[in-house]
Amino acid sequence: MLEEGPDGFEGGMNATKYIGITGTSKATATRDLQNLVEQNIYIPIGGGRSSRYQINLKSF
């Protein structure tokens, strides 16, 4: 995502994309993404089933 600049992946990261990249389960993907939000690496956009995440470039 960093190579793509401020927009990251088109539409941001979501659990489905994360699962496709990492091969994890949905539960693990959700937990990992929440952990990245807590570390201020991702910024959540929306909520529930439509949750998406953008990388927080200010944290780098």
C-alpha positions in Angstrom: 0.0 0.0 0.0 2.9 2.4 0.7 4.0 2.1 -2.9 0.6 3.3 -4.1 0.9 6.5 -2.2 -1.8 8.3 -0.1 -4.7 6.5 -1.8 -3.3 3.0 -1.1 -5.2 0.3 -2.8 -8.2 1.5 -4.8 -11.0 1.7 -2.4 -8.7 1.1 0.6 -8.0 -2.2 2.4 -10.8 -4.4 3.6 -11.1 -7.8 5.1 -11.7 -9.6 1.8 -8.5 -8.0 0.2 -6.6 -8.8 3.4 -7.7 -12.5 3.2 -6.7 -12.6 -0.4 -3.2 -11.3 0.3 -2.5 -13.2 3.5 -4.6 -16.4 3.2 -5.9 -15.9 6.7 -9.4 -16.6 8.0 -12.0 -13.8 8.2 -11.7 -13.8 12.0 -7.9 -13.4 11.8 -8.2 -10.7 9.1 -10.7 -8.7 11.2 -8.5 -9.0 14.3 -5.3 -8.1 12.4 -7.0 -5.0 10.8 -8.3 -3.9 14.1 -4.8 -4.3 15.6 -3.4 -2.1 12.8 -6.0 0.6 13.6 -5.0 0.4 17.3 -1.4 0.9 16.3 -2.4 4.0 14.3 -1.2 2.4 11.0 -4.6 2.2 9.4 -7.4 4.7 9.5 -10.9 3.1 9.5 -13.5 4.4 7.0 -17.1 3.3 7.4 -18.1 0.5 9.7 -19.6 -2.9 9.9 -19.5 -5.1 6.8 -18.4 -2.1 4.7 -15.4 -1.3 6.8 -12.4 -0.1 4.8 -9.0 1.1 5.9 -6.5 3.6 4.5 -2.9 3.7 5.5 -2.0 6.5 7.9 1.0 8.1 6.2 1.4 10.5 9.1 2.4 7.6 11.4 5.5 7.0 9.3 
